[in-house]
């Protein structure tokens, strides 16, 4: 298995940015071939100081292997998501990939 975790910091000038980003993920990323598990959501607050609470949205995808994740990166739906949603609503993104 190959996990692809994406953390998004949305544009504070766009009050609905987190919700719009989630809609974009659902619309464009969920159905890309090779995605075994899909989960997107808003940051959940915590009293624990080790929990990062600076971001707004996280995306967690699981693929069968790295090659499938590489194919996902160039899939037209992923590229459309980047153009229509990431570039509009996201100020910063950090990715964690691991196998």
N, C-alpha and C positions, 0 to 999 in steps of 0.2 A: 504494500500500500504506500501511497505517496500523499502527504497532507500539504495543503496550500492554504495558509492562514493570511488574510489580508486585513489590516487595521486602517481605518479611514478617519481622518480629521476633516470635518466638513467646514465649509465657508460660513462663518458666523453672520455674514451679511445676507445669507439666504436662510430665513427662518425655517423653511420646510425641507432643508437640504437632506437631513437624515432620512426622512420619510421618502423623499424622491429617490434617493440613492437605493434604498431597499426595494422600491418599486422597480427600478432599473435592473437590479440584480435578479429579482424574480422574473422579470420579463425576458432578459437576455442571457443570463448565465445558467440558470437552473436546468435547462433542457439541452445544454451542449453535450454531445455524445462523449461518454467516458466518465462523466461525473457520477460517482457511486453514492456519495453523501453530500448534501447541500444544507447549509444552515447560515442564515444571515440574521442579524438583529442589532438592536441598540445596546450600548454599554449599560451594564447594570452596576449601580453604586454598591460600595462595600465599605465596611468599617475597618477592613484590613489594610494596613499601609503598603503591603506588597502588591496590591491590585491597582494597576494603572487605570485611572479614571479620567484621563485627559482626552480620550478619543470619543467619537460619537457612534460609529458603526463598525462591526466586525463581520467578516465573511470567512467561513470555514468550509473548504471543499476537500473531498477525498477522491483520489483517482487510483486505478489499479497499479500504476507505475509512473515513473518520471516522464517517459515518452508520451503517455496520454496527456499529462499535464502540459508538456511542451506543445502538443497539438492544439490543446485548448487555448493557449496563448495567442495563436494565430487564426483561430476560428472567427469567421465573420461576425458572429453574434457577440463575441468578446470584444472585438475591435469596435463594433458599434456601441457597446456599453461604455467603453473608454471615451469615445468621441462625444456621445450624447449625455452621459451622466458624470463620469469621473472629471472630465475637464470643466464641467459646469459647476459641480457641487463640492469638489474635494480640494483642500489646500495642501494636504500632506497624506502620504500613504506609506505604510511599512508592510513588507511581506516576510513571512516566515515559512520556509519550505523545509520539510523533513521527510525522511523515509524510514 
